[in-house]
Amino acid sequence: MKGMTCLQNRFHFLIPYSLIIFFSCSVATQHVLNTSFTSSAITCLPHQRSALLQLKKDFAFEKHNLTDFIGLYDFIDSYSYPKMKFWKEGKDCCGWDGNRDLTGFLPNFHSGSKLKSLSLYSTGFSGRLPDSIGNLRSLNELDIWETNFSGTIPSSVGNLSQLVHLDLEGENLYGQIPSTLGNLSQLQYLWLSGNNLNGQLPSTLKNLAKLTYLQLEDTGLTGELPFWLGNLRKLQTLYIGGNRFNGQIPSSLGNLSQLQGLELYSERLDGKLSLLRI
């Protein structure tokens, strides 16, 4: 697991179905709204802090046997307990270090859940995204950025009709982008950057009329850039560099009048792009 040393305690758990841990604070907000986020304050919601403090109570830890590390006491002491020891009442949980120490994998989800947000941002969770994640029909946020998940993107994600925010960035995901993502009519944020995907952009993504952020850098996608990208009129960020796209730059990109960020680096694209209307 990244960020761990052999001197640190480690713990693992399986999330029970009734307990989904999510940790979302303004650090994540800065990632989501990097074009408009100006505040340097880092705060988290009280219920998030309470949930993490309850988690801390559910685990007991043993200190390392320091007799094995004669002469290294000061060094060992700083690492001998998991970073949960710094999780304290009255402190801002967005300033707590150590989320990478949270490890586990997702259970099979049953239908009927009222869960709204599943955010495992910057934790040590791993394994595959289960097909049953499509049963979370009330979900409006799914964020597993900077975790250790692998495998393919389940087509069942397309069942999450209330989803607004989908961040699968920086994982070990492979395969093609499921065409079912085109069913996510409420989706505004889609991040898939840094995965090992292949194939072309599915044409069904043209249905995402509310999409504001589309980030697909360094994913291995191929083919031509489709004309319909220019029909996603609410796009503010379009980052698709570092792939293997080829052919002509669609003239329709000039229709994206709300665009604030555009990346097409390292592509094999030809033609001109009119920026007069951007």
C-alpha positions as a Markdown table, in Angstrom:
| # | Residue | x | y | z |
|---|---|---|---|---|
| 1 | Met | 0.0 | 0.0 | 0.0 |
| 2 | Lys | 1.4 | 3.4 | -0.9 |
| 3 | Gly | 2.7 | 5.6 | 1.8 |
| 4 | Met | 3.3 | 2.8 | 4.3 |
| 5 | Thr | 6.5 | 1.7 | 5.9 |
| 6 | Cys | 7.4 | -1.6 | 7.6 |
| 7 | Leu | 7.4 | 0.2 | 10.9 |
| 8 | Gln | 3.8 | 1.3 | 10.7 |
| 9 | Asn | 0.9 | -0.7 | 12.1 |
| 10 | Arg | -1.6 | -1.8 | 9.4 |
| 11 | Phe | -5.2 | -2.7 | 9.6 |
| 12 | His | -7.7 | -3.9 | 7.1 |
| 13 | Phe | -11.5 | -4.2 | 7.2 |
| 14 | Leu | -14.4 | -5.1 | 5.1 |
| 15 | Ile | -17.1 | -2.4 | 5.0 |
| 16 | Pro | -20.3 | -3.9 | 6.3 |
| 17 | Tyr | -23.2 | -3.1 | 4.1 |
| 18 | Ser | -24.8 | -0.8 | 6.7 |
| 19 | Leu | -21.6 | 1.2 | 7.1 |
| 20 | Ile | -20.2 | 3.1 | 4.1 |
| 21 | Ile | -17.4 | 5.4 | 5.1 |
| 22 | Phe | -16.9 | 8.5 | 3.0 |
| 23 | Phe | -14.6 | 11.4 | 3.7 |
| 24 | Ser | -15.1 | 14.5 | 1.6 |
| 25 | Cys | -13.8 | 18.0 | 2.4 |
| 26 | Ser | -12.7 | 21.1 | 0.7 |
| 27 | Val | -9.5 | 19.4 | -0.4 |
| 28 | Ala | -11.7 | 17.2 | -2.7 |
| 29 | Thr | -13.7 | 20.3 | -3.6 |
| 30 | Gln | -10.6 | 22.0 | -4.9 |
| 31 | His | -10.0 | 19.0 | -7.2 |
| 32 | Val | -13.6 | 19.2 | -8.5 |
| 33 | Leu | -13.8 | 22.9 | -8.9 |
| 34 | Asn | -10.2 | 23.8 | -9.6 |
| 35 | Thr | -11.2 | 26.7 | -11.9 |
| 36 | Ser | -13.3 | 28.5 | -9.3 |
| 37 | Phe | -12.0 | 27.4 | -5.9 |
| 38 | Thr | -10.4 | 30.4 | -4.2 |
| 39 | Ser | -10.6 | 29.8 | -0.5 |
| 40 | Ser | -7.6 | 28.4 | 1.3 |
| 41 | Ala | -9.7 | 27.3 | 4.3 |
| 42 | Ile | -9.9 | 23.5 | 4.8 |
| 43 | Thr | -13.0 | 22.4 | 6.7 |
| 44 | Cys | -15.1 | 19.3 | 7.0 |
| 45 | Leu | -18.6 | 18.7 | 8.1 |
| 46 | Pro | -19.3 | 17.7 | 11.7 |
| 47 | His | -21.0 | 14.4 | 10.7 |
| 48 | Gln | -17.9 | 13.4 | 8.8 |
| 49 | Arg | -15.6 | 14.1 | 11.8 |
| 50 | Ser | -18.0 | 12.1 | 14.0 |
| 51 | Ala | -18.0 | 9.2 | 11.7 |
| 52 | Leu | -14.2 | 9.0 | 11.6 |
| 53 | Leu | -13.9 | 9.3 | 15.3 |
| 54 | Gln | -16.4 | 6.5 | 15.7 |
| 55 | Leu | -14.3 | 4.4 | 13.3 |
| 56 | Lys | -11.2 | 5.1 | 15.5 |
| 57 | Lys | -13.0 | 3.7 | 18.5 |
| 58 | Asp | -13.7 | 0.5 | 16.7 |
| 59 | Phe | -10.1 | -0.4 | 16.4 |
| 60 | Ala | -7.4 | -1.2 | 19.0 |
| 61 | Phe | -3.7 | -0.9 | 18.3 |
| 62 | Glu | -0.6 | -2.3 | 19.8 |
| 63 | Lys | 2.6 | -0.3 | 20.0 |
| 64 | His | 5.6 | -1.8 | 18.3 |
| 65 | Asn | 8.2 | -3.6 | 20.5 |
| 66 | Leu | 10.7 | -0.8 | 20.8 |
| 67 | Thr | 13.4 | -3.2 | 22.2 |
| 68 | Asp | 13.9 | -4.3 | 18.6 |
| 69 | Phe | 14.9 | -0.8 | 17.6 |
| 70 | Ile | 17.5 | 0.2 | 20.2 |
| 71 | Gly | 18.7 | 3.7 | 19.5 |
| 72 | Leu | 15.9 | 4.6 | 17.1 |
| 73 | Tyr | 13.3 | 5.5 | 19.6 |
| 74 | Asp | 12.5 | 9.0 | 18.4 |
| 75 | Phe | 12.1 | 7.8 | 14.8 |
| 76 | Ile | 10.1 | 4.8 | 15.8 |
| 77 | Asp | 7.8 | 6.7 | 18.1 |
| 78 | Ser | 6.6 | 9.0 | 15.3 |
| 79 | Tyr | 5.5 | 6.0 | 13.3 |
| 80 | Ser | 4.6 | 3.4 | 15.9 |
| 81 | Tyr | 0.9 | 4.1 | 15.9 |
| 82 | Pro | -1.3 | 4.5 | 12.8 |
| 83 | Lys | -2.0 | 8.1 | 12.0 |
| 84 | Met | -5.4 | 7.7 | 13.5 |
| 85 | Lys | -3.9 | 8.8 | 16.8 |
| 86 | Phe | -4.0 | 12.3 | 15.5 |
| 87 | Trp | -7.8 | 12.1 | 14.9 |
| 88 | Lys | -9.1 | 14.2 | 17.8 |
| 89 | Glu | -12.4 | 15.8 | 18.7 |
| 90 | Gly | -12.5 | 19.5 | 18.1 |
| 91 | Lys | -9.9 | 19.3 | 15.3 |
| 92 | Asp | -10.7 | 19.8 | 11.6 |
| 93 | Cys | -10.8 | 16.3 | 10.1 |
| 94 | Cys | -9.6 | 17.7 | 6.7 |
| 95 | Gly | -6.3 | 18.3 | 8.5 |
| 96 | Trp | -6.0 | 14.7 | 9.7 |
| 97 | Asp | -3.4 | 12.8 | 8.0 |
| 98 | Gly | -3.5 | 9.1 | 7.3 |
| 99 | Asn | -6.5 | 8.3 | 5.1 |
| 100 | Arg | -4.2 | 6.0 | 3.1 |
| 101 | Asp | -4.2 | 3.8 | 6.2 |
| 102 | Leu | -7.9 | 3.0 | 5.6 |
| 103 | Thr | -8.0 | -0.2 | 3.6 |
| 104 | Gly | -10.6 | -2.6 | 2.6 |
| 105 | Phe | -12.8 | -3.5 | -0.4 |
| 106 | Leu | -16.4 | -2.9 | -1.4 |
| 107 | Pro | -19.1 | -5.4 | -0.5 |
| 108 | Asn | -22.0 | -6.5 | -2.6 |
| 109 | Phe | -24.6 | -3.8 | -2.5 |
| 110 | His | -28.3 | -4.7 | -2.3 |
| 111 | Ser | -31.1 | -2.8 | -4.0 |
| 112 | Gly | -33.1 | -0.3 | -2.0 |
| 113 | Ser | -30.1 | 1.7 | -0.6 |
| 114 | Lys | -30.7 | 5.4 | 0.1 |
| 115 | Leu | -27.0 | 6.1 | 0.0 |
| 116 | Lys | -26.3 | 9.5 | -1.7 |
| 117 | Ser | -22.5 | 9.7 | -1.7 |
| 118 | Leu | -19.7 | 7.1 | -1.8 |
| 119 | Ser | -16.4 | 9.0 | -1.5 |
| 120 | Leu | -13.3 | 7.0 | -0.8 |
| 121 | Tyr | -10.9 | 9.6 | -2.1 |
| 122 | Ser | -7.2 | 9.1 | -1.2 |
| 123 | Thr | -7.7 | 5.9 | 0.9 |
| 124 | Gly | -6.1 | 2.5 | 0.5 |
| 125 | Phe | -9.2 | 0.7 | -0.6 |
| 126 | Ser | -8.6 | -1.9 | -3.3 |
| 127 | Gly | -10.2 | -4.8 | -5.3 |
| 128 | Arg | -12.7 | -4.5 | -8.0 |
| 129 | Leu | -15.7 | -2.3 | -8.3 |
| 130 | Pro | -18.6 | -4.8 | -7.9 |
| 131 | Asp | -21.3 | -5.1 | -10.5 |
| 132 | Ser | -23.8 | -4.6 | -7.6 |
| 133 | Ile | -22.7 | -1.0 | -7.3 |
| 134 | Gly | -25.4 | -0.4 | -9.9 |
| 135 | Asn | -27.9 | -1.1 | -7.2 |
| 136 | Leu | -27.1 | 2.2 | -5.5 |
| 137 | Arg | -29.8 | 4.0 | -7.5 |
| 138 | Ser | -29.9 | 7.1 | -5.2 |
| 139 | Leu | -26.2 | 7.7 | -5.5 |
| 140 | Asn | -25.2 | 11.2 | -6.8 |
| 141 | Glu | -21.5 | 11.0 | -6.1 |
| 142 | Leu | -19.0 | 8.2 | -6.6 |
| 143 | Asp | -15.4 | 9.2 | -6.0 |
| 144 | Ile | -12.6 | 6.7 | -5.8 |
| 145 | Trp | -9.8 | 9.0 | -6.9 |
| 146 | Glu | -6.3 | 8.0 | -5.7 |
| 147 | Thr | -7.3 | 4.6 | -4.4 |
| 148 | Asn | -6.1 | 1.1 | -5.4 |
| 149 | Phe | -9.0 | -0.3 | -7.3 |
| 150 | Ser | -8.4 | -2.3 | -10.4 |
| 151 | Gly | -10.3 | -4.2 | -13.1 |
| 152 | Thr | -12.9 | -3.0 | -15.5 |
| 153 | Ile | -15.5 | -0.3 | -15.1 |
| 154 | Pro | -18.8 | -2.1 | -14.4 |
| 155 | Ser | -21.4 | -1.5 | -17.0 |
| 156 | Ser | -23.9 | -1.4 | -14.1 |
| 157 | Val | -22.6 | 2.1 | -13.3 |
| 158 | Gly | -25.0 | 3.2 | -16.0 |
| 159 | Asn | -27.9 | 2.3 | -13.7 |
| 160 | Leu | -27.0 | 5.2 | -11.4 |
| 161 | Ser | -29.4 | 7.7 | -13.0 |
| 162 | Gln | -29.0 | 10.3 | -10.2 |
| 163 | Leu | -25.2 | 10.4 | -10.5 |
| 164 | Val | -23.8 | 13.9 | -10.8 |
| 165 | His | -20.2 | 13.3 | -9.9 |
| 166 | Leu | -18.2 | 10.3 | -11.2 |
| 167 | Asp | -14.4 | 10.3 | -10.4 |
| 168 | Leu | -12.5 | 7.1 | -11.2 |
| 169 | Glu | -9.3 | 8.9 | -11.8 |
| 170 | Gly | -5.8 | 7.6 | -11.3 |
| 171 | Glu | -6.7 | 3.9 | -10.8 |
| 172 | Asn | -5.6 | 0.6 | -12.4 |
| 173 | Leu | -8.8 | 0.3 | -14.4 |
| 174 | Tyr | -8.6 | -1.2 | -17.8 |
| 175 | Gly | -10.8 | -2.1 | -20.7 |
| 176 | Gln | -13.3 | 0.1 | -22.6 |
| 177 | Ile | -15.5 | 2.9 | -21.3 |
| 178 | Pro | -18.9 | 1.3 | -20.9 |
| 179 | Ser | -21.5 | 2.6 | -23.4 |
| 180 | Thr | -24.0 | 2.6 | -20.5 |
| 181 | Leu | -22.3 | 5.8 | -19.1 |
| 182 | Gly | -24.4 | 7.5 | -21.7 |
| 183 | Asn | -27.5 | 6.8 | -19.5 |
| 184 | Leu | -26.2 | 9.1 | -16.8 |
| 185 | Ser | -28.4 | 12.1 | -17.8 |
| 186 | Gln | -27.6 | 14.1 | -14.6 |
| 187 | Leu | -23.9 | 13.7 | -14.8 |
| 188 | Gln | -21.9 | 16.9 | -14.6 |
| 189 | Tyr | -18.4 | 15.7 | -13.7 |
| 190 | Leu | -16.6 | 12.8 | -15.3 |
| 191 | Trp | -13.0 | 12.0 | -14.5 |
| 192 | Leu | -11.3 | 8.9 | -15.9 |
| 193 | Ser | -7.8 | 10.2 | -16.3 |
| 194 | Gly | -4.7 | 8.1 | -15.6 |
| 195 | Asn | -6.3 | 4.6 | -16.2 |
| 196 | Asn | -5.3 | 2.0 | -18.7 |
| 197 | Leu | -8.3 | 2.1 | -21.0 |
| 198 | Asn | -8.6 | 1.3 | -24.7 |
| 199 | Gly | -10.9 | 1.7 | -27.6 |
| 200 | Gln | -12.8 | 4.8 | -28.7 |
| 201 | Leu | -15.1 | 7.2 | -26.9 |
| 202 | Pro | -18.5 | 5.6 | -26.9 |
| 203 | Ser | -21.0 | 7.6 | -28.9 |
| 204 | Thr | -23.6 | 7.3 | -26.1 |
| 205 | Leu | -21.6 | 10.0 | -24.2 |
| 206 | Lys | -23.2 | 12.5 | -26.5 |
| 207 | Asn | -26.3 | 12.1 | -24.3 |
| 208 | Leu | -24.6 | 13.8 | -21.4 |
| 209 | Ala | -26.1 | 17.2 | -22.0 |
| 210 | Lys | -25.3 | 18.5 | -18.5 |
| 211 | Leu | -21.7 | 17.5 | -18.5 |
| 212 | Thr | -19.4 | 20.3 | -17.3 |
| 213 | Tyr | -16.1 | 18.6 | -16.7 |
| 214 | Leu | -14.7 | 15.8 | -18.9 |
| 215 | Gln | -11.2 | 14.7 | -18.1 |
| 216 | Leu | -9.7 | 11.7 | -20.0 |
| 217 | Glu | -6.0 | 12.4 | -20.1 |
| 218 | Asp | -3.5 | 9.6 | -20.3 |
| 219 | Thr | -6.0 | 6.8 | -20.6 |
| 220 | Gly | -4.9 | 5.1 | -23.9 |
| 221 | Leu | -8.0 | 6.0 | -25.9 |
| 222 | Thr | -7.8 | 5.8 | -29.7 |
| 223 | Gly | -9.7 | 6.7 | -32.8 |
| 224 | Glu | -11.0 | 10.1 | -34.0 |
| 225 | Leu | -12.4 | 12.8 | -31.9 |
| 226 | Pro | -16.1 | 12.7 | -32.5 |
| 227 | Phe | -18.0 | 15.7 | -33.9 |
| 228 | Trp | -20.6 | 15.4 | -31.1 |
| 229 | Leu | -18.1 | 16.6 | -28.5 |
| 230 | Gly | -19.0 | 20.1 | -29.7 |
| 231 | Asn | -22.6 | 19.5 | -28.8 |
| 232 | Leu | -21.8 | 19.2 | -25.1 |
| 233 | Arg | -22.5 | 22.9 | -24.8 |
| 234 | Lys | -22.1 | 23.1 | -21.0 |
| 235 | Leu | -18.5 | 21.9 | -21.0 |
| 236 | Gln | -16.1 | 24.1 | -19.1 |
| 237 | Thr | -13.2 | 21.7 | -19.0 |
| 238 | Leu | -12.2 | 19.3 | -21.8 |
| 239 | Tyr | -8.9 | 17.5 | -21.0 |
| 240 | Ile | -8.2 | 14.6 | -23.4 |
| 241 | Gly | -4.5 | 14.9 | -24.0 |
| 242 | Gly | -1.9 | 12.1 | -23.7 |
| 243 | Asn | -4.0 | 9.6 | -25.6 |
| 244 | Arg | -3.7 | 8.2 | -29.1 |
| 245 | Phe | -6.4 | 10.2 | -30.9 |
| 246 | Asn | -5.9 | 10.9 | -34.6 |
| 247 | Gly | -7.5 | 12.6 | -37.5 |
| 248 | Gln | -9.1 | 16.0 | -37.8 |
| 249 | Ile | -9.9 | 18.3 | -34.9 |
| 250 | Pro | -13.7 | 18.6 | -35.0 |
| 251 | Ser | -14.7 | 22.1 | -36.0 |
| 252 | Ser | -17.6 | 21.6 | -33.6 |
| 253 | Leu | -15.3 | 22.3 | -30.6 |
| 254 | Gly | -15.6 | 25.9 | -31.6 |
| 255 | Asn | -19.2 | 25.7 | -30.3 |
| 256 | Leu | -18.1 | 25.2 | -26.7 |
| 257 | Ser | -18.6 | 28.8 | -25.6 |
| 258 | Gln | -18.4 | 28.0 | -21.9 |
| 259 | Leu | -15.0 | 26.3 | -22.2 |
| 260 | Gln | -12.4 | 27.4 | -19.7 |
| 261 | Gly | -9.8 | 24.6 | -20.1 |
| 262 | Leu | -8.8 | 22.6 | -23.1 |
| 263 | Glu | -5.9 | 20.1 | -23.4 |
| 264 | Leu | -5.1 | 18.2 | -26.6 |
| 265 | Tyr | -1.4 | 17.5 | -26.0 |
| 266 | Ser | 0.5 | 14.5 | -27.4 |
| 267 | Glu | -2.2 | 13.7 | -29.9 |
| 268 | Arg | -1.9 | 13.0 | -33.7 |
| 269 | Leu | -4.5 | 15.6 | -34.7 |
| 270 | Asp | -4.6 | 17.8 | -37.7 |
| 271 | Gly | -6.6 | 20.8 | -38.7 |
| 272 | Lys | -7.4 | 24.2 | -37.2 |
| 273 | Leu | -9.6 | 25.0 | -34.2 |
| 274 | Ser | -11.5 | 28.2 | -34.1 |
| 275 | Leu | -11.4 | 29.9 | -30.7 |
| 276 | Leu | -13.4 | 32.9 | -31.6 |
| 277 | Arg | -16.5 | 31.6 | -29.9 |
| 278 | Ile | -14.7 | 30.0 | -26.9 |
